[in-house]
Amino acid sequence: MNNTQIKIPMLDLKLEYDYMKGEIDSAIQKCLAHQRWVLGPEVGELEEKIADYLGAKHCMGVSSGTDALLLSLRALAIKTKGKEFFDKSDEIITTPFTFNATAGAILLAGATPVFVDIDAESYNISIAEIKRYLETGGLNVVGIMPVHIYGQACDMDEITRIAEERELFVVEDTAQAFGGKWKEQKLGTIGTAGCFSFFPSKNLGGFGDGGMVSTNDDEVASNVRMLLQHGGKSKHEINHIGYNARLDTFQAALLLVKLKYIDRFNEKRRAIAEMYSEGFKDVGSVITPTAVPEAFHVYHQYTVKIKNRDAANEYLNKNNVSNMVYYSLPLYRMKVFSDNCKIFGNNGLLENVEGACSSVLSLPMEPLQNEETTKTIIETLKRFVG
Ligand SMILES: *Cc1c(COP(=O)(O)O)cnc(C)c1O
């Protein structure tokens, strides 16, 4: 082991900045010249470009992925209930194997998250478990919130079918899957609303917080548009309990540059993932991600399942390979959720969620990472498993 060696990062944002430095710098200069910091021209331009890219009727820039989720849900409460917030008795089915903001947004919107188990291979919400919950009654369910975890699509055919049958809304948490697809459709455009995050580490990351809501529903769009600027169409006409949740001009300007590279970068992620999977092909104790054939996976994370995960994590760190555990704790074990959620499982246990939490490990996934680096990572993990 060589301690002077530089640790391979999960992501190298400095490298990405250098790669497009000229364009980034001139986008900043343009903002400095016009000084229109709040809802400047770049915000509308980004909304149009992303709507176009996704094939969505409307896109609204917001201040974070969390706000994208919250505002979508609030917009749906206003639309479907004629009320500002959901009631605690209103249930939204989601996964506990995600970042906390997914279910946090449900609580903020007034509803109750119902956590169901995930699929053991894709780590996405289990369609069978959604159905099983609805079959037990599930009369209070108002919507489903699938998360396209690690950049891979949930089965949107099944989710759409279930939702239509029960007249439920679907809010897609697309925070990890910008550019991902289910069959030919871009994620975030299949459900009632799609929610994106531009947090710097996301596959379309900005230079601070930011987010976007996409929808084909005119009323949801106009509600989100109001909610993000204090709840009204103008300063003197406030209809709803709103927020200051606008996307910054600066972020929009920088994201307009990064958007040009998103397809190229997603392809690079896919190539790195392929190299990893090839490298671990004959290593029985490293279970590589399952590629669902209908899903165009954008590998926000490349995540393996491995025995002795915590030891693997330590070994990689000691050998200068960054790695992360997403997620070590199911949301229902966090106090805010355990106090306010419903868990639907066998004897209260979500077996696949527990299994994933104790064995997943995400490896470095930097689109500009070279083959040499990917090889080093593969070899290091192979040395660990022996
Ligand atoms: C990052 C993330 C969010 C929250 O996005 P922010 O922009 O950080 O608020 C929500 N859901 C998932 C699945 C995420 O990965």
The ligand as an SDF file (V2000), in Angstrom:
LIG
                    3D

 15 15  0  0  0  0  0  0  0  0999 V2000
  -30.6330   13.4930   -3.9890 C   0  0  0  0  0  0  0  0  0  0  0  0
  -31.9420   12.8720   -3.8650 C   0  0  0  0  0  0  0  0  0  0  0  0
  -33.0770   13.6120   -3.4710 C   0  0  0  0  0  0  0  0  0  0  0  0
  -33.0000   15.0280   -2.9750 C   0  0  0  0  0  0  0  0  0  0  0  0
  -32.4400   15.9440   -3.8500 O   0  0  0  0  0  0  0  0  0  0  0  0
  -31.7930   17.3090   -3.2840 P   0  0  0  0  0  0  0  0  0  0  0  0
  -31.5320   18.0950   -4.5180 O   0  0  0  0  0  0  0  0  0  0  0  0
  -30.5670   16.9460   -2.5400 O   0  0  0  0  0  0  0  0  0  0  0  0
  -32.8050   17.9680   -2.4120 O   0  0  0  0  0  0  0  0  0  0  0  0
  -34.2910   12.9600   -3.4490 C   0  0  0  0  0  0  0  0  0  0  0  0
  -34.4080   11.6660   -3.7790 N   0  0  0  0  0  0  0  0  0  0  0  0
  -33.3510   10.9260   -4.1540 C   0  0  0  0  0  0  0  0  0  0  0  0
  -33.5510    9.4940   -4.5380 C   0  0  0  0  0  0  0  0  0  0  0  0
  -32.0790   11.4940   -4.2010 C   0  0  0  0  0  0  0  0  0  0  0  0
  -31.0340   10.7400   -4.5640 O   0  0  0  0  0  0  0  0  0  0  0  0
  1  2  1  0
  2  3  1  0
  2 14  2  0
  3  4  1  0
  3 10  2  0
  4  5  1  0
  5  6  1  0
  6  7  2  0
  6  8  1  0
  6  9  1  0
 10 11  1  0
 11 12  2  0
 12 13  1  0
 12 14  1  0
 14 15  1  0
M  END
$$$$
